[in-house]
Amino acid sequence: MEFLEHLAQEVEKTGHAVQRSEFSIFIESLNLQIEVTINDKQEHNVNGEYSVVYELHITATHKELFPDGIWDCLAGVGKNDDEAFSYAAQNWVWANFLVIHEIIVPVETKDFNVPRFDLLTRNLDTGEEFAFKIFLGELQAAGEFMELKDSLEETILVQKLLNEISAVAIEKKLFWIKIYISKINNNQIMGDCLLNNQNWLEGLNVLYWFAEELKYVKSYAALKQFIIIKPCEISELKNPDKIREALPPATKPSFLSRLLKKWKSI
């Protein structure tokens, strides 16, 4: 069975009908198109144990909300092609698709259990405030973190990135963040942090420091998470006044900036 079919069947488990084509599937109820490409296949034979690893790319596109697509690169791992494709399809649907689904539908899907949190930011130059809902995908753990997953807060990575998120989320638009951070043999750190499909160095730097503080990783530990930050009205926040108290004050505009603003209004 091809990877696209595995993905279609996994999406159908969420209750949505799927239209299939050669390289993509379409979910009419969500106006969501999902395209897939297979970039690479590696075969391994260690001590007589055969396995395959696929590099897979998935792009989810919604004409109104994210017309350029939300894309992800993930690995399919298994004893054979079917097992590898099934693993990757489950991984993407239950960690990414559910989050995308929840920002499209008007009412929360309780069975999907997608956590959401309030965010209020302030443009320090203008004083303008922006309200958002943060939707969290499953916090995926690998290696030594698997044993600690139940003790890790699902917001651990968002908490680390909150200052950097607040610095960029100062306009009324949709943001999505892909996070991956790992540590090998207690000294080698590898990470990936994308903001709206682009490398986000400020976020990656924070993740590196987070990994640097992790002590005594014997062999391998990794965390991965997908996040969407959707704009909303301030009235939709549960307690905006309390959040507002923690925001830094807006800076007073300099004489030059006031002069430029006045010149632009002429």
C-alpha positions as CSV (number, residue, x, y, z in Angstrom):
1,M,0.0,0.0,0.0
2,E,1.3,3.5,-0.9
3,F,2.0,6.1,1.7
4,L,-0.9,8.3,0.4
5,E,-3.4,5.5,1.0
6,H,-2.1,5.0,4.5
7,L,-2.5,8.7,5.1
8,A,-6.0,8.8,3.6
9,Q,-7.1,5.9,5.8
10,E,-5.7,7.4,8.9
11,V,-7.5,10.7,8.2
12,E,-10.8,8.8,7.7
13,K,-10.4,7.4,11.2
14,T,-11.1,11.0,12.4
15,G,-14.5,10.9,10.8
16,H,-13.9,12.8,7.6
17,A,-14.5,11.6,4.0
18,V,-11.4,11.8,1.8
19,Q,-11.2,12.3,-2.0
20,R,-8.1,10.6,-3.5
21,S,-6.0,11.7,-6.4
22,E,-2.5,10.6,-7.6
23,F,-0.4,12.7,-5.4
24,S,-2.8,14.3,-2.9
25,I,-6.0,13.8,-0.9
26,F,-8.8,16.4,-0.4
27,I,-11.1,16.8,2.6
28,E,-14.0,18.7,1.3
29,S,-15.6,19.3,4.7
30,L,-12.5,21.2,5.7
31,N,-11.5,22.6,2.3
32,L,-8.1,21.1,3.0
33,Q,-5.7,19.6,0.5
34,I,-2.9,17.3,1.6
35,E,0.0,16.6,-0.8
36,V,2.8,14.0,-0.2
37,T,6.2,13.4,-1.6
38,I,8.7,10.6,-0.8
39,N,12.3,12.0,-0.9
40,D,14.5,9.2,0.2
41,K,14.5,5.5,1.3
42,Q,17.3,3.9,3.4
43,E,17.5,0.2,4.1
44,H,19.3,-1.2,7.1
45,N,20.3,-4.7,8.1
46,V,21.7,-4.9,11.6
47,N,22.4,-8.3,13.1
48,G,20.0,-9.9,10.7
49,E,17.2,-7.3,11.5
50,Y,16.0,-5.6,8.3
51,S,14.4,-2.2,8.5
52,V,13.6,0.8,6.2
53,V,13.5,4.5,6.9
54,Y,11.6,6.9,4.5
55,E,12.0,10.7,4.4
56,L,8.5,12.0,3.7
57,H,7.1,15.4,3.1
58,I,3.5,16.5,3.7
59,T,2.0,19.8,2.8
60,A,-1.5,20.8,4.0
61,T,-3.1,23.7,2.2
62,H,-6.2,25.8,2.9
63,K,-7.0,28.5,0.4
64,E,-8.1,31.1,3.0
65,L,-6.1,30.4,6.1
66,F,-2.8,29.1,4.8
67,P,-2.7,29.3,1.0
68,D,1.0,28.7,0.8
69,G,0.6,25.5,2.8
70,I,1.9,24.1,6.1
71,W,4.6,21.6,5.4
72,D,6.4,19.0,7.5
73,C,9.2,16.6,7.0
74,L,9.0,13.3,8.9
75,A,10.4,9.9,9.0
76,G,8.6,6.6,8.3
77,V,10.4,3.8,10.2
78,G,9.5,0.1,10.1
79,K,10.4,-3.5,9.3
80,N,8.9,-3.0,5.8
81,D,7.3,-0.3,3.6
82,D,3.8,-0.8,5.0
83,E,4.9,-0.6,8.6
84,A,7.0,2.5,7.9
85,F,4.2,4.3,6.0
86,S,1.7,3.4,8.7
87,Y,4.0,4.8,11.4
88,A,4.4,8.1,9.5
89,A,0.7,8.5,8.7
90,Q,-0.3,7.9,12.3
91,N,2.4,10.3,13.5
92,W,1.3,13.2,11.2
93,V,-2.5,12.8,11.6
94,W,-2.5,12.6,15.4
95,A,0.2,15.2,16.1
96,N,-0.4,17.7,13.2
97,F,-3.7,17.1,11.4
98,L,-5.8,17.3,14.6
99,V,-4.3,20.8,15.4
100,I,-4.9,22.0,11.8
101,H,-8.4,20.6,12.0
102,E,-9.2,22.5,15.2
103,I,-8.2,25.9,13.8
104,I,-10.5,25.3,10.8
105,V,-13.7,24.1,12.5
106,P,-15.8,26.6,14.5
107,V,-16.5,24.4,17.5
108,E,-13.9,22.5,19.6
109,T,-13.8,18.8,18.9
110,K,-13.7,17.3,22.4
111,D,-12.6,13.8,21.4
112,F,-9.5,15.3,19.7
113,N,-8.1,16.7,23.0
114,V,-6.1,19.5,21.4
115,P,-5.0,21.8,24.2
116,R,-5.4,25.6,23.6
117,F,-4.1,28.5,25.7
118,D,-4.6,32.3,25.6
119,L,-1.9,34.7,24.5
120,L,-1.9,38.5,24.6
121,T,1.0,40.4,23.0
122,R,1.9,44.0,22.6
123,N,3.7,46.0,19.9
124,L,6.1,47.9,22.1
125,D,6.5,50.7,19.5
126,T,2.8,51.4,19.0
127,G,1.2,50.0,22.2
128,E,-1.3,48.0,20.1
129,E,-2.4,44.7,21.6
130,F,-3.0,41.4,19.8
131,A,-5.0,38.3,21.1
132,F,-4.3,34.7,20.1
133,K,-5.2,31.2,20.9
134,I,-2.2,28.7,21.0
135,F,-3.1,25.2,19.8
136,L,-0.7,22.5,20.9
137,G,0.0,19.3,19.1
138,E,1.0,16.2,21.0
139,L,4.4,16.5,22.7
140,Q,6.2,13.6,21.0
141,A,9.2,12.1,22.9
142,A,11.9,9.7,21.7
143,G,14.8,7.9,23.2
144,E,15.3,8.5,26.9
145,F,12.5,11.1,27.0
146,M,10.0,8.2,26.4
147,E,10.5,7.2,30.0
148,L,9.9,10.7,31.2
149,K,7.0,11.7,28.9
150,D,4.3,11.4,31.5
151,S,6.2,13.7,33.8
152,L,6.9,16.4,31.1
153,E,4.4,19.3,30.9
154,E,2.8,19.5,27.4
155,T,3.7,23.2,27.4
156,I,7.4,22.8,28.2
157,L,8.6,23.9,24.8
158,V,6.0,26.7,24.5
159,Q,7.1,28.0,27.8
160,K,10.7,28.1,26.7
161,L,9.7,30.0,23.5
162,L,7.1,32.3,24.9
163,N,9.2,35.5,24.8
164,E,10.3,34.8,21.2
165,I,6.7,34.0,20.2
166,S,5.5,37.2,21.8
167,A,8.1,39.2,19.9
168,V,6.9,38.0,16.5
169,A,3.2,37.7,17.1
170,I,2.4,41.4,16.8
171,E,0.2,41.3,13.8
172,K,-3.2,39.7,13.2
173,K,-2.1,36.7,11.2
174,L,-1.8,32.9,11.6
175,F,1.5,31.5,12.9
176,W,2.6,27.9,13.0
177,I,5.8,26.5,14.6
178,K,7.5,23.2,14.1
179,I,9.9,22.2,16.9
180,Y,12.4,19.4,17.1
181,I,15.3,19.2,19.5
182,S,17.5,16.3,20.4
183,K,20.7,15.5,22.4
184,I,23.1,12.7,21.8
185,N,25.7,11.3,24.2
186,N,25.2,14.3,26.5
187,N,27.2,16.6,24.1
188,Q,25.8,16.7,20.6
189,I,22.7,18.8,20.0
190,M,20.6,18.7,16.9
191,G,17.5,20.8,16.4
192,D,15.0,22.2,13.9
193,C,12.7,25.2,14.5
194,L,10.5,26.6,11.7
195,L,8.2,29.6,11.9
196,N,5.6,29.6,9.1
197,N,7.8,27.2,7.1
198,Q,11.0,29.4,7.5
199,N,14.0,28.7,9.7
200,W,13.5,30.6,12.9
201,L,17.0,31.1,14.4
202,E,15.7,33.0,17.5
203,G,13.6,30.0,18.4
204,L,16.3,27.5,17.6
205,N,18.7,29.3,19.8
206,V,16.4,29.0,22.8
207,L,15.9,25.3,22.1
208,Y,19.7,24.8,22.0
209,W,20.1,26.4,25.4
210,F,17.2,24.2,26.7
211,A,19.0,21.1,25.4
212,E,22.4,22.3,26.8
213,E,20.8,22.3,30.3
214,L,19.8,18.7,30.0
215,K,22.4,16.7,31.9
216,Y,23.4,13.1,31.7
217,V,21.8,12.0,28.4
218,K,23.4,8.6,28.0
219,S,22.6,8.0,24.4
220,Y,19.7,9.9,22.8
221,A,16.7,12.0,23.9
222,A,14.4,14.1,21.7
223,L,11.2,16.2,21.8
224,K,9.0,17.2,18.9
225,Q,5.9,19.3,18.7
226,F,3.7,21.2,16.3
227,I,2.0,24.5,17.3
228,I,-0.5,26.8,15.7
229,I,-1.1,30.4,17.0
230,K,-4.4,31.7,15.7
231,P,-5.5,35.4,16.1
232,C,-8.7,36.1,17.9
233,E,-10.5,39.0,19.6
234,I,-9.4,40.1,23.0
235,S,-12.9,39.5,24.3
236,E,-12.4,35.8,23.5
237,L,-9.6,35.5,26.1
238,K,-10.6,34.2,29.5
239,N,-8.7,36.8,31.6
240,P,-7.0,39.4,29.4
241,D,-6.5,41.9,32.3
242,K,-4.4,39.4,34.2
243,I,-2.3,38.6,31.1
244,R,-1.9,42.3,30.4
245,E,-0.3,42.9,33.7
246,A,2.6,40.7,32.7
247,L,3.3,42.5,29.4
248,P,6.2,45.0,29.2
249,P,5.1,48.6,28.8
250,A,5.1,50.2,25.4
251,T,8.1,52.4,24.7
252,K,7.6,56.1,24.2
253,P,8.1,57.0,20.6
254,S,11.3,59.1,19.9
255,F,11.1,62.6,18.4
256,L,12.3,61.2,15.1
257,S,9.6,58.5,15.0
258,R,6.9,61.1,15.9
259,L,8.2,63.3,13.2
260,L,8.1,60.5,10.6
261,K,4.6,59.6,11.6
262,K,3.5,63.2,11.3
263,W,5.2,63.4,7.9
264,K,3.4,60.2,6.6
265,S,0.0,61.6,7.6
266,I,0.5,64.7,5.5
